[in-house]
Amino acid sequence: MPFLDPKEFQLAWGMPVEKAAEALGISPITFRSYSFQSTAKGHRTPPRPICALAGALSYYLLSQEVEPENPELVSHILDLLPK
């Protein structure tokens, strides 16, 4: 299963924070806390299931031939698609 950081998911597909958070089933505040610097008080590390969901959603979108806004962020997932 491909893993993708939530922030990379948002940037790859060109989604606003609110849409990316909704797609991953988390609040926008939680989503933003994953993007804080690791030394920041409110920083949270995204749990593996969230990264797995971001990867799975990206895999699905790519398999449906949806073009990402920043394909370099999902290139490792593109390699997993059947040719």
C-alpha positions in Angstrom: 0.0 0.0 0.0 1.4 3.4 -0.9 1.9 6.0 1.9 1.7 9.7 1.3 2.0 12.6 3.8 -1.3 14.5 4.1 0.4 17.8 3.1 1.8 16.2 0.0 -1.6 14.8 -0.8 -3.1 18.3 -0.6 -0.3 19.8 -2.8 -0.3 17.0 -5.3 -4.0 17.3 -6.0 -4.2 21.1 -5.6 -6.9 21.0 -2.9 -7.6 23.6 -0.3 -6.9 22.5 3.2 -10.6 22.1 4.0 -11.2 19.7 1.0 -8.1 17.6 1.7 -9.0 17.3 5.4 -12.6 16.3 4.5 -11.2 13.7 2.0 -9.0 12.2 4.8 -11.8 12.4 7.4 -10.0 14.8 9.7 -10.7 18.4 10.8 -8.9 21.3 9.1 -7.2 22.1 12.4 -5.8 18.6 12.7 -4.7 18.7 9.1 -2.8 22.0 9.6 -1.1 20.7 12.8 0.6 18.0 10.6 2.2 20.8 8.6 3.7 22.7 11.5 7.4 22.5 12.1 8.4 19.6 14.4 9.6 22.0 17.0 6.3 23.9 17.1 4.0 23.5 20.1 1.0 22.4 18.0 2.8 20.0 15.7 1.4 16.5 15.3 2.8 13.6 13.4 0.2 12.2 11.0 -0.8 8.6 12.0 0.0 5.8 9.6 -3.7 5.2 8.7 -4.0 8.8 7.6 -0.9 8.5 5.4 -2.2 5.2 4.1 -5.5 6.7 3.2 -3.8 9.6 1.4 -1.8 7.1 -0.6 -4.8 5.0 -1.4 -6.9 8.0 -2.5 -4.0 9.1 -4.7 -3.7 5.6 -6.2 -7.4 5.6 -6.9 -7.4 9.0 -8.5 -4.4 8.1 -10.6 -6.0 4.8 -11.7 -9.0 6.8 -12.8 -6.6 8.9 -14.9 -7.2 12.1 -12.9 -4.2 14.4 -13.5 -2.5 15.6 -10.4 -1.5 19.3 -10.2 2.0 18.3 -9.0 2.7 14.9 -10.4 6.2 14.7 -8.9 4.6 14.3 -5.4 2.8 11.1 -6.4 5.4 9.7 -8.8 6.2 6.8 -6.5 2.5 5.9 -6.7 2.4 6.2 -10.5 5.1 3.5 -10.6 2.6 1.1 -8.8 -0.1 1.4 -11.4 -0.5 -1.4 -14.0 0.9 -0.5 -17.3 
